[in-house]
C-alpha cells in the first residue's frame, strides 16, 4: 500500500511539475484529489480591513469547504518584532497578550475564515 502511494506521488509530481501538499481519495473511489499550498502570506495589521488573504490553495479534483484556525500559530509584533506562540482551540476566535518590549497590547479578535474562489 505504501509503495502504491509513493508511486502515485511520483506520478503526480511529474504530471503537475510541482510538489503536492495533500493527496486524498475517498474510500471506494478511484478519483484522486490534490491540494497544493500556492502561497502563505500571514502578514497583516489592524489597518488591512475586514478579511486578509492568509493562504492560496490550488485544489484539483476536490473542493475546499472549510478552514479552521485551530492549532499553533506564530504572531509577530509589528511594534517590536517580538514573536508570540499562540495555541488556538476549536472554540476560540480571540487571542491577546502584552508586548513588554514595546509596552503595547497585542491581540487577534473575532477571527473567522472565508474561502473565496479565485
Secondary structure, DSSP 8 states (H G I E B T S, - for coil): -HHHHHHHHHHHHHHHSS--SEEE--TT----EEEEEEEE-----TTS-S----EEEEEESS--------EEEEEE-TTT--EEEEEE-TT---EEEEETTTTEEEEE-S--------
